[in-house]
Amino acid sequence: MNHRYTLIWLLAAVLAGCAAKPEPTASAAASEDRSVSSSQADKAKPEDNEPTAAEQLSAGQTTKVETSQGTLELEPTVVDMEPVADDSAAAEADGAADAEKSASTPLYHDPLEGWNRAVFRFNHVSYTYVLIPVAKGYEKVLPAPVRDKVGNAFANIREPLNLVNNALTGDFKGAGSNLGRFLINSTIGILGLFDPATAWFDIAKSKQSIADTLSHYQVGNGPYLVLPILGQSDVRGASSVLGEAFLHPLNQLVGAPDAYYLQGVNVINSFSDRANLYQTLYKQADDPYIYFRNQHLQGLKRDEAYVKPE
């Protein structure tokens, strides 16, 4: 047992020592702005009663977050997704001015709320008693540098899927980046554990999902939908998840059930960085379902406003 832990720490030291820190690029910074883990914002502790980065973002304020790509300035897109009271009730409670504001506030219709709340409760129980304990145990066994390399390897495996989706949307520059990154990281990067395509060749990431491709062809999101275990999504996103489950390159490399085990490792590896944040946000929210739903919907609005660099 002691030998196994010694080997794990030696592997972590080798991986951390060999990894080259990439310089931030405009494209990488933009991508990081879309996907940077808010767990780092949550870890920021208040000093002298100053609000944390998470509190600043929740209040709609611009904040700065330290990431592996450098310091990023985040400016959230705040969208009011809460259903509002009718004009008369709002006028009685808050006055005529608030009533006028409420009348102009866009409402979000949640036709699947009954299903969503049931799955949301199921997910919370599953996270609390299964996934979060497993993720925390995974964190203790594998240090952060090793977890990063595992994430790199899974990101590299899906590059062919990114390539196909970029090609389908006519983004041949992005498809070329996908091809270059896959060839370089699969060879020089030792099966994608390392990312020399970024660090040495300055080839930016260009992730593209089936949902992104559908969005390119003006396919709407559809109703908000909570998926078992996977969490917040929508009808278009769920179609993407289902499609990628069948088309993922990992299925071509490894047969069942080994592919399922590897995908499970990918889920745990991705979730481990967000476990503490999920627990914190769930406890702080008055209605966790509404809070997480609105976070997802605001993310969609932000993505719609994002312009991919040429």
Summary of the structure (lengths in Angstrom):
residues: 310
radius of gyration: 21.3
end to end distance: 51.6
largest distance: 71.8
contacts: 835
relative contact order: 0.12
helix: 63%
strand: 6%
